[in-house]
Amino acid sequence: MNWAQIASRWRVRLGYPLAIVVLWLARPTPPSIVCGALIGAIGLLVRAYAAGYLHKQQVLATSGPYAYTRNPLYLGSAILAAGAAVAMRSWLSAVILAVYFAVLYSVVMKREEQELRSQHAAAFEEYARIVPLFVPRLTPVIPPSTTPGAFSFAQYRKNREYRAAIGFLLFLGLLWEIWRLRLS
């Protein structure tokens, strides 16, 4: 098993011990939690929007948010991580999250690109040529050789994206408790 496979398989599991460390370092306040929650909500919306278009291992998603960036789920995760960092009000936690995200997700995106390239060949090459890997375009572009998709709430549920929202709410609840415990 190579580093890319390990990163893909373990990125969520590695997040649990990481969460313990960053929560230990957290110095939240009610305003930081509210600001972080608002930023995180944007990340959750981006992820939800992307999940409603994504048919894993079946269709090359190129419409909706995928017409702006090839990795809108990970873009949403980055925004969510930024919200978490703001909510925690800890520079060290923010740096740890940024390094974790940058290292692990850059490897994961490259690995997923290889899979898409082998699965969708020329269609993926055309898509990759005109849509950026991570930082979104200002205007959407859909390659002419693909069929535009539409958002599906059923697909959102099938991709179990609601779990990200539940996890973020639990995270915010933990931060609130950390703040309360530090008051006493």
Buried (B, 14 or more C-beta within 10 A) or exposed (E): EEEBEEBBEEBEEBBEEBBEBBBEBBBBEEEBBEBBBEBBBBBBBBBBBBBBBBEEEEEBBBBBBBBBBBBBBBBBBBBBBBBBBBBBBBEBBBEBBBEBBEEBBBBBBEBBBEEBBEEBEEBBEBBBEEBEEBEBEEEBEBBEEBEEBEBBEEBBEBBEBEEBBEBBEEBBEBBBEBBEEEEE
